[in-house]
């Protein structure tokens, strides 16, 4: 296989997924080489706010299937992106084509150059925040508000402390597990029991190992040292975020394995988060959308209504 090969998951892998009736939409990015998928669901009259939903690793837009319908019913347009290498978006056979800055640029091109989205309410989970926050810092004029869901932005300067064993275990398993099954990760970090068909849906985008290179590469892009190649750029992102007045709400989970509901690393550093009704959703793990999807939708809708 050519190392620059672009892989496309067969469409029939996405047939009859539980509670995922959404029509696929695509944009061509990276000079037309890569096809990026997104869900686009909105009220019939086209009214309401535009909400962009970003997933993390190793999930995809399927994660938001119980969040989207209540928000559409409340009158909002929901755009849920599949990052390159995930879901129905194309995958790259050469894992080293996946870079931190490359992911940010792919996302920027899709959302702004191709879809021309404006006045966006960003809902960012996990890596969705690590990619969405740089977009927010660099193009704040495109955003109206932000909901941060069990996410943050590491620069490599952080003291990992007690979090190091957990991170080290994730780094090891993401590289060494054979087979690597994304569904097992989602299952491990949810509180509720997931049906076999739901677990199969998380594995659907990856018919064989070659399709998993983006999933495997993401953990290696997390800066864990000030010597990381991305640290200088991410420090600059934080300089901008620390001036940002755009309303920002944290919706974290009480049983999130990384934060335990502590959102201070975000809520105490970004001015737009000051005085907002940050919430810790109970009976939810890291994949909050799986455990309490409709509850998260209510939080998002309330925040929109309070910051119009």
ZIBEL-V732453 format. One record per helix or strand of 3 or more residues. SS is the DSSP state (~ for helix, > for strand). FROM is the first residue (numbers start at 1). TO is the last residue. Records with the same first field share a line. If there is no record, write none. Layout:
# ZIBEL-V732453
SS=FROM-TO, FROM-TO
This chain:
# ZIBEL-V732453
~=11-14, 61-73, 95-97, 100-114, 127-138, 140-142, 161-176, 182-188, 196-203, 209-221, 231-241, 264-267, 271-273, 288-306
>=25-29, 34-41, 50-54, 77-81, 120-125, 143-149, 247-253, 279-281
